[in-house]
């Protein structure tokens, strides 16, 4: 996560710097008027009476709104695919997938990033989440952090960003200066850039190679974008990271064969994965896992081919870690 402290690098009052030129910061009145154009900030006609309903009535209305999210995301699959293909190329070339956002959007990026290591046995630095305001902002609001256009660039500079990286900016409204600054800098270096927002014509799309815009409509609670907008962003992030890892050979069939078995629960999951992939007995799966330091992918190849742990590991390496290719090659 970024450790940027906005209090040390904020632009002078009422101005920010963009492309080395001073730009007037919008007034509160101007910002309020601009929100009229943001879909997620509109009043939802289906929940105007939500404060009069029973508990079950409230929950039903919320669930009805949530049901709209998946369809909105489905319409964006072609744009999401561009981000997946770019991230796959980046990682194969030694680059990274980097999410950057503020508030809820930043936290969702961090959540998706940190889950990749235990799920797919990848280094922490392969998928990175950056949030405006730094680590403190994960649990506490950092006032003004999202409004600092230059901080987006500064936080990416601190990661030694290169053109091999893919950068995905996240903002429910699509008008977060911090994210805009980050994407402008990333694109200037030649990075592939993506942007996720829930309102059309979002400012963050200006510097995005792919604009991902699931329009989920007004929130059940006006402006509470941690709800449908947040759910849509989480679904998109799930799709990007999971699809990227599938394309990198981190799965076999629909099994997480690269799971990092670092605790008892994950060791049990690795055991089940080996048994599910090979239809072998529990004893056979345990023996294979014990011989290869609990690496499910190696154990599966051992069981399927009768190879030793060393032979299986060598064959996997020769196939760049793609288990399906290694299995086909062994037949």
KOLMARSE-528981 format. One record per atom (N, C-alpha, C, CB): y, x, z; residue in one letter. Coordinates in steps of 0.1 Angstrom, whole numbers, plus 2048, in hexadecimal, padded with zeros to 3 digits. Glycine has a CB too. Layout:
# KOLMARSE-528981
YXZa;...
//
This chain:
# KOLMARSE-528981
7F4808800x;800800800x;80C809800x;8007F780Cx;8178037FAx;82380A7FAx;82980B808x;82D8047F1x;83081680Bx;836818818x;845817817x;83282581Fx;84A81280Cx;85981180Ax;86080A815x;85C80A7FDx;86B80F81Ax;873808824x;88080481Dx;876812830x;8827F781Bx;88D7F2814x;89A7F581Ax;88C7E4812x;89A7F8827x;8A77FA82Ex;8AD80882Ax;8A57F983Dx;8A5810824x;8AA81E821x;8AE81F813x;89F828824x;8AC81580Ax;8AF8167FCx;8B580A7F6x;8A281A7F5x;8B98007FEx;8BF7F57F8x;8CC7F87F0x;8C37EA803x;8CF7F17E5x;8DB7F37DEx;8E77EE7E6x;8DA7EC7D0x;8F37F27E3x;8FF7EE7EAx;8FF7DF7EAx;90B7F37E4x;9067D97F4x;9077CB7F5x;90C7C47E8x;9117C7800x;9057B97E4x;9087B17D9x;9067B87CBx;9177AD7D9x;8FF7C47CBx;8FC7CA7BFx;8EE7D07BFx;9067D57BBx;8E87D27B4x;8DC7DA7B3x;8DE7E27A6x;8CF7D17B2x;8D57EC7A4x;8D67F5799x;8CB7F278Fx;8D680479Dx;8CE7F0783x;8C37EE778x;8C77F676Cx;8C17DF775x;8BE7FF768x;8C180875Cx;8CE81075Fx;8C27FF750x;8D081476Bx;8DB81D76Fx;8E881676Ex;8DB829766x;8E880976Ex;8F580176Ex;8F57F7779x;8F77FA760x;9017F577Fx;9027EB78Ax;9017DD784x;90F7ED791x;8FA7D578Bx;8F87C7787x;8FB7BE793x;8E97C4782x;9037B4791x;9067AB79Cx;8FA7A47A1x;9117A1798x;8F87A37AEx;8ED79C7B4x;8F178D7B4x;8EA7A17C2x;8E97847B0x;8EC7767B0x;8F07717BEx;8E176D7ABx;8FA7687BFx;8FD7627CCx;8F37587D0x;90B75B7CBx;8F47547DDx;8EA74A7E2x;8EB73D7DAx;8ED7477F1x;8F77397D6x;8F972D7CEx;8F272E7C0x;9087297CCx;8F473A7BAx;8EE73D7ADx;8DF73D7AEx;8F374A7A8x;8DA7437B9x;8CB7437BBx;8C67357BDx;8C774B7C6x;8CD72D7C4x;8C971F7C7x;8C87177B9x;8D27187D1x;8D27197B1x;8D27127A4x;8C771779Bx;8DF71479Dx;8C472479Cx;8B9729794x;8AB724798x;8B9739794x;8AA7207A4x;89D71B7A9x;89A70D7A2x;89D7197B8x;8A470779Dx;8A26FA797x;89A6FC78Ax;8AF6F3793x;899708785x;89270B779x;88370F77Bx;899715770x;880711788x;87371678Cx;86A70B78Fx;874720798x;85F70A788x;8566FE789x;8516FC797x;84A700780x;84D70779Ex;8477077ABx;8517027B6x;8417147AFx;85E7027B2x;8686FE7BCx;86C6EF7BBx;8747077BAx;8666E87B1x;8696DA7AFx;8636D17BAx;8656D67A2x;8686C57BBx;8636BB7C4x;8566B57BEx;86D6B07C8x;84C6B47C6x;83F6AE7C1x;83F69F7C4x;8336B57C8x;83F6977B9x;8406887BBx;8336837C2x;8426817AEx;82868A7C2x;81C6857C8x;81B6887D7x;81068B7C1x;82468F7DCx;8236927EBx;83068F7F2x;8206A17ECx;8386877ECx;8456837F3x;84367C801x;84D67A7EAx;837676802x;83566F80Fx;82A676817x;83066080Cx;828683815x;81D68A81Bx;81F68A82Bx;81C698816x;82C68A82Fx;82E68A83Ex;82B67D845x;83D68E840x;82867383Dx;824666843x;815663844x;82B65B83Cx;80E66C83Ex;7FF66A83Dx;7F766E849x;7FA671830x;7EB669849x;7E266D854x;7DD67B850x;7D5664854x;7D668185Ax;7D168F857x;7C969084Bx;7C9694863x;7BF686849x;7B768683Dx;7BF683831x;7AC67C83Fx;7C967B832x;7D2678827x;7D9685822x;7DB66D82Ax;7DE68C82Cx;7E5699828x;7DC6A2821x;7EB69F835x;7D06A4827x;7C66AD821x;7C26A9813x;7BA6AE82Ax;7C169C811x;7BD697804x;7C869A7FAx;7BA688804x;7D46987FDx;7DF69B7F4x;7E06AA7F1x;7ED6977FAx;7DE6B37FBx;7DE6C17F9x;7D26C57F0x;7DC6C9806x;7C66BF7F2x;7BB6C27EAx;7BD6BD7DBx;7AE6BB7F0x;7C36B27DAx;7C66AD7CCx;7CF6B77C5x;7CD69F7CDx;7D96BD7CCx;7E16C77C5x;7D96D47C2x;7ED6CA7CEx;7D16D87CBx;7C96E47C9x;7C06E27BDx;7C16E77D6x;7BB6D67BBx;7B26D47AFx;7B96D77A2x;7AD6C57B0x;7C66D77A1x;7CD6DA795x;7CD6E9791x;7DB6D5796x;7CA6F179Bx;7CC700799x;7C370678Fx;7CB7077A7x;7B6703790x;7AC70A788x;7AE707779x;79E70578Cx;7B26FB776x;7B56F8768x;7C16FF763x;7B76E9766x;7CB70176Bx;7D7709767x;7D3717764x;7E2708772x;7CB71D76Dx;7C672B76Bx;7BE72C75Ex;7BE72F777x;7B572275Bx;7AD722750x;7B5724743x;7A471674Fx;7C071E742x;7C971F736x;7CE72D734x;7D4715738x;7CD73573Ex;7D374373Dx;7C874E73Ax;7DA74674Ax;7BC749738x;7B1753736x;7B475D72Bx;7A474C733x;7B975A720x;7BC764716x;7C676F71Bx;7C275D709x;7D076B723x;7D9774728x;7D377D733x;7E676D72Ex;7CB77673Bx;7C477E746x;7BA788740x;7BC77474Fx;7B4785734x;7AB78E72Ex;7B279B729x;7A4787722x;7BE799725x;7C67A5721x;7C77AF72Dx;7D37A271Bx;7CA7A9739x;7CC7B1745x;7BE7B8749x;7D17A9751x;7B37B1747x;7A67B674Bx;7A37C2741x;79B7AB74Ax;7A57C0734x;7A17CA72Bx;7AA7D772Dx;7A37C571Cx;7B77D5730x;7BF7E0733x;7BB7E7740x;7CE7DB734x;7B87E074Ax;7B47E6757x;7A77EE755x;7B27DC762x;79E7E974Dx;7917F074Ax;7947FD743x;7887E7742x;79C7FD739x;7A0809732x;7A781373Cx;7A9806726x;7B080E744x;7B781774Dx;7AD81E756x;7C180E755x;7A481675Cx;79B81D766x;79282675Fx;79381276Dx;78D823753x;78482C74Cx;78C839748x;77F82673Fx;799838747x;7A1844744x;7A684B750x;7AC84073Bx;7A184775Cx;7A584E768x;7B284776Fx;7A885C766x;7B683C769x;7C283576Fx;7BE82B779x;7C982F764x;7C782277Dx;7C5819787x;7CA80B783x;7CD81D794x;7C580178Bx;7CA7F378Ax;7D37F2796x;7BF7E9789x;7E07EF794x;7EA7EE79Fx;7F07E079Ex;7F57F979Dx;7EF7D97AAx;7F67CC7ACx;8037CF7B4x;7ED7C27B3x;80E7C87B0x;81A7CA7B8x;8217BC7B9x;8237D47B1x;8257B97C5x;82C7AC7C8x;8337AC7D5x;8227A17C7x;8397A17D8x;84079F7E5x;83B7937ECx;84F79E7E3x;83B7937F9x;837788801x;8287847FFx;84077C7FEx;8267777FDx;8187727FBx;8127797EFx;8187637F9x;81A77A7E4x;8147807D8x;81078F7DAx;81F7807CDx;8187967E2x;8147A47E5x;8087A57EEx;81F7AB7ECx;80779B7F7x;7FB79B800x;7EE7987F9x;7FD79180Cx;7EF78E7EFx;7E478B7E7x;7DF7977DFx;7E777F7DEx;7E879E7DAx;7E57AA7D2x;7DD7B47DAx;7F17B17CCx;7E27B67E7x;7DC7C07F0x;7CE7BB7F4x;7E57C17FDx;7CD7AE7F6x;7C07A87FAx;7B57AB7EFx;7C17997FDx;7B97A87E2x;7B07AA7D7x;7AD7B97D6x;7B67A57CAx;7B77C27D7x;7B47D07D6x;7AB7D57E0x;7C17D77D6x;7AD7D27EDx;7A57D87F7x;7967D47F7x;7AB7D6805x;7947C87F1x;7867C37F1x;77E7CA7E6x;7867B47EEx;7847D17DDx;77D7D87D2x;7747E37D7x;7867DD7C8x;7787EB7E1x;7707F67E5x;7637F17EBx;7787FE7F0x;7627E87F5x;7557E47FBx;74D7DC7F1x;7577DC807x;7537D57E8x;74C7CD7DFx;7467D57D3x;7557C27D9x;74D7DE7CEx;7497E67C2x;7487F57C4x;7537E37B7x;7497FA7D0x;7488087D3x;7518107CAx;73980C7D0x;75D80C7CAx;7678147C2x;77181B7CCx;76F80B7B8x;7788257C9x;78182C7D2x;78D8227D5x;7878397CCx;7938247E1x;79E81B7E5x;7AA81C7DBx;7A381F7F2x;7AB8287D5x;7B782A7CCx;7B48257BEx;7BA8397CBx;7A981F7BBx;7A681A7ADx;7AE80D7ABx;7978187ABx;7AD8047B5x;7B57F77B5x;7BE7F77C1x;7AB7EB7B5x;7CB7F67BEx;7D57F97C8x;7DE7EC7C9x;7DE8057C5x;7E17E87D5x;7EB7DD7D8x;7F87E37DEx;7E57D37E1x;8037DF7D8x;8107E47DDx;8187D77E1x;8187ED7D3x;81F7D87ECx;8277CC7F1x;8357D17F4x;8207C57FDx;83F7C97F0x;84D7CC7F4x;84E7CC803x;8567C17EEx;8557D7808x;8567D8816x;84C7E181Dx;8577CB81Dx;8417E5815x;8377EE81Bx;82D7E7824x;83E7F9822x;8267EF82Bx;81B7EA833x;81F7DF83Dx;8147F683Bx;82B7E1843x;8307D784Dx;8307C9847x;83E7DB851x;8337C883Ax;8347BB833x;8277B4831x;83B7BD825x;81C7BA834x;80F7B4833x;80E7A983Dx;8047BD834x;8147AB849x;8137A1854x;82079B858x;80D7A8860x;82B7A2854x;83879D858x;84279D84Cx;83E7A6863x;84B79384Cx;855792842x;85E79E843x;85D785842x;8617A4838x;86B7AF838x;8777AA830x;8657BD831x;8827A7837x;88D7A0830x;8937A9825x;89779D83Bx;8957A281Ax;89C7A980Fx;8947B2806x;8A77B1814x;8877B580Ax;87F7BE803x;87C7B97F4x;8727C080Ax;87A7AC7F3x;8777A77E5x;8837A77DCx;8717997E6x;88F7A87E2x;89B7A87D9x;89F7B67D4x;8A67A27E1x;8987C07D9x;89C7CE7D5x;8957D27C8x;8987D87E0x;89D7D17BDx;8987D47B0x;8937E27AFx;8A27D27A5x;89A7EC7B5x;8977FA7B4x;88B7FE7BCx;8A38027B8x;8887F67C6x;87D7FA7CFx;86F7F87C8x;87D7F17DBx;86F7EF7BEx;8627EE7B6x;85F7FB7AFx;8637E27ACx;8698017A9x;86780D7A2x;8648187ADx;87481179Ax;86B8197B8x;8698237C2x;85B8237C7x;8738217CDx;8568177C9x;8488167CFx;83E81A7C5x;8458077D3x;8408177B8x;83681C7AEx;83882B7ACx;8398157A1x;8448307ADx;84683F7ACx;83E8467B7x;8558437ADx;83E8407C3x;8368467CEx;8278467CCx;83983E7DBx;82383E7C3x;81483F7BFx;8128487B4x;8108317BBx;81C8507AFx;81B8597A4x;815851798x;8128657A7x;81B846794x;81783E789x;81784677Cx;821832788x;80C843774x;80B849767x;80883E75Dx;800854767x;809842750x;807839745x;7F8834744x;80B83F738x;7EF83B74Cx;7E183674Cx;7DF82A755x;7D9842750x;7E982775Dx;7E881C767x;7EB80E761x;7F081E773x;7E5804765x;7E87F6762x;7EF7F076Ex;7DC7EE75Ex;7FB7EA76Cx;8037E5777x;8047D6775x;8117EC778x;8017CE77Fx;8027C077Fx;80C7BB789x;7F47B9781x;8177B5785x;8217B078Ex;81E7A1791x;82F7B1788x;82079E79Ex;81C7907A3x;82878A7A9x;8107917ACx;82C77E7A5x;8377777ABx;8367687A8x;84577C7A6x;83475F7B2x;8327517AFx;83E74B7A7x;8317497BCx;84A74E7AAx;8567497A3x;858751796x;8627497ACx;85475D796x;85676678Bx;86476C78Ax;85475E77Ex;86B76B796x;879770795x;87C77A7A1x;883764797x;8717817A5x;87378B7B0x;8787987AAx;86678D7B7x;88479C7AEx;88A7A97A9x;8817B57ABx;8977AB7AFx;87B7B67B7x;8727C17BAx;8677C27B0x;86B7BF7C8x;8617B77ACx;8567B87A2x;85C7BB794x;84F7AA7A1x;8677B6791x;86D7B9784x;8707C7782x;87A7B0782x;8757CD78Dx;8787DC78Dx;86C7E478Bx;87F7E079Ax;8617E0792x;8557E7791x;84F7E7782x;84A7E279Ax;84F7DB77Cx;84A7D976Fx;8527E1765x;8497CB76Bx;85F7E0766x;8687E875Dx;8657F775Dx;8777E5760x;8637FC769x;86080A76Ax;85280D765x;86080E779x;848805768x;83B807763x;83A807754x;8317FC768x;8417FE74Ex;8417FD73Fx;848809739x;8487F073Bx;85380E740x;85A81973Bx;85182673Ax;86681C743x;847826742x;83D831742x;83282F738x;837833750x;831824732x;826821729x;81A81A72Fx;82282D722x;81B81673Bx;81080F742x;80E80173Bx;81380D751x;8027FC73Bx;8007EE738x;8057E6744x;7F17EB734x;80D7DB741x;8137D374Cx;80F7C574Ax;8227D574Cx;80B7BF755x;8097B0755x;8117AA760x;7FA7AD758x;81479D75Ex;81C796768x;81578876Bx;82A794764x;814784778x;80F77777Bx;81A76F782x;802779785x;81D76477Dx;82775B782x;82374D77Fx;83575E77Dx;828743787x;824735785x;82F72D780x;820730792x;83973377Ax;84472C773x;847732766x;85172C77Cx;84872A75Bx;84A73074Ex;85773774Dx;84A724743x;858740743x;865747741x;86974F74Dx;87073E73Dx;85F754754x;86275C760x;86876A75Dx;85675E769x;87276E765x;87877B763x;86F787762x;88377D76Dx;86478676Ax;85B79176Ax;85379375Ex;851790776x;853788755x;84C789748x;85379273Ex;84A77B742x;860795741x;86879D738x;8627AB735x;87679F73Dx;85B7B173Fx;8557BE73Dx;8467BE73Ex;85B7C8747x;8407B273Ax;8317B173Bx;82B7B172Ex;82E7A4743x;8207B972Cx;8197B8720x;8107AC71Fx;8107C571Fx;80D7A672Bx;80679972Bx;80C791736x;7F679B72Dx;810785733x;81677C73Cx;80C771740x;823775736x;80877174Dx;7FE768752x;80675D75Ax;7F376F75Ax;805751754x;80E74675Ax;80673975Dx;81A744751x;7FE738768x;7F872C76Bx;802722771x;7EC72E775x;80671876Ax;81070F76Fx;809704777x;818708763x;80A705784x;8036FC78Dx;80C6F0791x;7FF703799x;8196F078Dx;8226E5791x;8286E779Ex;81B6D8790x;8306DD7A2x;8376DE7AFx;82D6DE7BBx;8406D27B1x;8306E67C5x;8276E77D1x;8276DA7D9x;82B6F37DAx;81C6D87E0x;81C6CC7E9x;8276CC7F3x;80E6CC7F1x;82B6D87F8x;8376DA800x;8406E27F7x;8336E180Ex;84C6DC7F4x;8556E27EBx;8586F17EEx;8626DA7EBx;8556F97E4x;8587077E5x;84E7107EDx;8657097EBx;8447097F2x;83A7117FAx;82F7177F1x;833708805x;8337227EAx;82B7287E0x;81F72F7E5x;8337317D7x;81D7307F2x;8107357F7x;80572C7F4x;811738806x;8087207F0x;7FE7157EEx;7F87167E0x;8047077F1x;7FB70C7D7x;7F570C7CAx;7F87197C2x;7FA7007C2x;80471E7C3x;80872A7BBx;8007367C0x;81772D7BCx;7FF7377CEx;7F77427D4x;7E87417D0x;7F97417E3x;7E37357D0x;7D57337CCx;7D37377BEx;7D17247CEx;7DC7337B5x;7DB7377A7x;7DB7467A5x;7E673179Fx;7E474D7ACx;7E575B7ACx;7D87627B1x;7F17607B4x;7D375D7BCx;7C67627C1x;7BB7607B7x;7C375C7CEx;7BA7557B1x;7B07537A6x;7B175D79Bx;7B07457A1x;7BE75F796x;7C076878Bx;7BC777790x;7CF768787x;7C077B79Cx;7BD7887A0x;7AE78A7A2x;7C478B7AEx;7A77807A7x;7987807A8x;79278279Ax;7937737AEx;79877B790x;79277D783x;79578A77Dx;79977277Ax;7A179077Fx;7A479D77Ax;79B7A8780x;7B37A077Cx;79B7A878Dx;7937B3793x;7847B2791x;7967B47A2x;77F7A6792x;7707A4790x;76C7A6782x;76D795794x;7747A1778x;7707A376Ax;7717B2766x;77979B761x;77C7B976Cx;77D7C7769x;7717CF76Ex;78A7CC770x;76D7CB77Ax;7617D2780x;7547CF779x;7607CF78Fx;7537C3774x;7477C076Cx;7477C875Fx;7477B1768x;7537CA759x;7537D274Cx;7527E174Fx;7617CF746x;7537E575Cx;7517F375Fx;7437F5764x;75B7F776Ax;73A7EB763x;72C7ED766x;7297EC775x;7287FA761x;7327E577Cx;7307E478Bx;7277D978Fx;73D7E2792x;7227D2785x;7187C7787x;70C7C877Ex;71F7B9785x;7017C1782x;6F57C077Ax;6F27B177Ax;6E97C977Fx;6F17AB76Fx;6F079C76Ex;6FC797776x;6E2797775x;6FA78F780x;70578A788x;705790797x;70677B789x;6FF79B798x;6FD7A17A5x;7067AD7A7x;6EE7A67A7x;70B7AE7B3x;7157B97B7x;70D7C67BAx;71E7B57C3x;7087CC7B0x;6FE7D77B2x;7057E47B6x;6F77DA7A5x;7137E47B6x;71A7F07BBx;7207EE7C9x;7257F47B2x;71A7E37D0x;71F7E17DDx;71E7ED7E6x;7187D57E4x;7287F07EEx;7297FB7F7x;7237F7804x;7378017F9x;7167FB806x;70F7F6812x;7127FF81Ex;6FF7F7810x;71E7FC824x;72380482Fx;7217FE83Dx;73280782Dx;71C7F183Ex;7197EB84Ax;70C7E3849x;7257E284Fx;7087DD854x;6FB7D6854x;6FB7CA84Bx;6F77D2862x;7067C384Ax;7067B7842x;7057BC833x;7137B0844x;70C7C682Fx;70C7CB821x;6FF7D181Ex;7177D481Fx;6F87D8828x;6EB7DD825x;6E17D2823x;6E67E5831x;6E37C782Ax;6DA7BB828x;6DD7B581Ax;6DC7B0833x;6E97B5816x;6ED7B0809x;6E77B97FEx;6FC7AF807x;6E77C6800x;6E27CF7F6x;6D37CD7F5x;6E47DE7FAx;6CC7CB800x;6BE7C8800x;6BB7BB7F8x;6B87C680Ex;6C27B17FAx;6C07A47F2x;6C37A77E3x;6C97997F8x;6CD7AE7E0x;6D17B17D2x;6C57B87CBx;6DE7B97D2x;6BF7C27D2x;6B47C97CBx;6A87C07C9x;6B07D57D4x;6A67B77D3x;69A7AE7D1x;69D7A47C7x;6987A77DFx;6AA79F7C6x;6AD7957BCx;6AD79B7AEx;6BB78F7BFx;6B17A77ACx;6B27AD79Fx;6A47B179Ax;6BB7B97A0x;69A7B37A3x;68E7B979Fx;6827B07A2x;68B7C67A5x;6847A57AAx;67979D7AFx;66E7A57B7x;6727967A3x;6737B07BDx;6697B87C5x;6697B37D3x;66E7C77C5x;65F7B87DBx;65E7B47E9x;6697BB7F1x;6507B87EEx;66A7B67FDx;6747BC806x;6717CA809x;6757B3813x;6647CD80Bx;6607DB80Fx;6637E4803x;6517DB812x;6617E07F7x;6647E87EBx;6737EB7EAx;65E7E27DEx;67B7E17ECx;6897E27ECx;68E7EC7F6x;6907D57EDx;6897EA803x;68D7F380Ex;68980180Bx;6867EE81Bx;67E803805x;679811802x;6828177F8x;66B8117FDx;6868107EEx;68E8157E3x;69C8187E9x;68F80B7D7x;6A280F7F0x;6AF8117F6x;6AF81D7FFx;6B48047FEx;6A581F807x;6A482A810x;6A4837809x;697829819x;69D8377FDx;69C8447F5x;6A98487EEx;6918427EBx;6B283E7EDx;6BE8417E5x;6CB83E7EDx;6BF8397D8x;6CA83F7FAx;6D683E803x;6DD830801x;6E0849800x;6D5826800x;6D98187FFx;6E28157F3x;6E181580Cx;6E081C7E8x;6E78197DCx;6DF80E7D4x;6EA8267D3x;6E38027D4x;6DC7F77CEx;6D97F97BFx;6E37EA7D0x;6E37FE7B8x;6E18007AAx;6D680A7A7x;6EF8057A4x;6D68157AEx;6CB81F7ACx;6BD8197B0x;6CE82C7B4x;6BD8127BCx;6B180C7C0x;6AB8027B6x;6B38057CEx;6B47FA7B0x;6AF7F17A6x;6A87F879Ax;6BB7E87A1x;6AF802796x;6A980A78Ax;69C81078Ex;6B3814785x;69B81579Bx;68F81B79Fx;68381179Fx;6908207AEx;6868057A4x;67C7FB7A5x;6787F6797x;6807EF7ADx;6817F478Ex;67F7EF781x;6777F9778x;68B7EB77Ax;67A80677Bx;674811771x;66A81A778x;68081976Cx;669819785x;65F82278Cx;66583078Dx;652823784x;67183378Ax;67784078Bx;67A84479Ax;684841783x;67B85179Cx;6808557A9x;68F8537AAx;67D8647ABx;6948547B7x;6A28527B9x;6AA85C7B0x;6A58547C8x;6A68687B0x;6AD8727A8x;6AD86F799x;6A88807AAx;6A286A794x;6A1867786x;6A985B783x;692864782x;6A985178Bx;6B1845789x;6C0848789x;6AD83A794x;6C4850793x;6D2853794x;6D685B787x;6D485C7A0x;6CE864782x;6D186B776x;6D286276Ax;6C7876774x;6C9859769x;6CA85075Ex;6D684675Ex;6BD84775Dx;6DA84276Ax;6E683A76Cx;6F2842768x;6E783577Ax;6F384E76Cx;6FE857769x;6FF85975Ax;6FD864770x;6F485A753x;6F485C745x;6F985073Dx;6E6860740x;6F8844744x;6FD83873Ex;70A833745x;6F282D740x;71183D74Ax;71E83A750x;71E82F75Bx;728836745x;71382E762x;71282576Dx;70E817769x;71F825774x;70C81475Cx;709807758x;6FA80475Ax;70D804749x;6F67FD764x;6E87FB767x;6E17F475Bx;6E77F2774x;6E77EA755x;6E07E374Ax;6DC7EC73Fx;6E87D7745x;6E57F573Cx;6E37FF731x;6D7808735x;6EF80772Ex;6D780C742x;6CD815747x;6BF80E747x;6D081A755x;6BF80274Ax;6B27FA74Ax;6AD7F973Cx;6B47EC750x;6B67F6732x;6B27F4724x;6AD80171Fx;6BE7EF71Bx;6B480C722x;6B081971Ex;6A281E722x;6BA824722x;69E81972Ex;69281D734x;68681672Ex;69281B743x;68880B727x;67D803721x;678809715x;6827F571Ex;
//
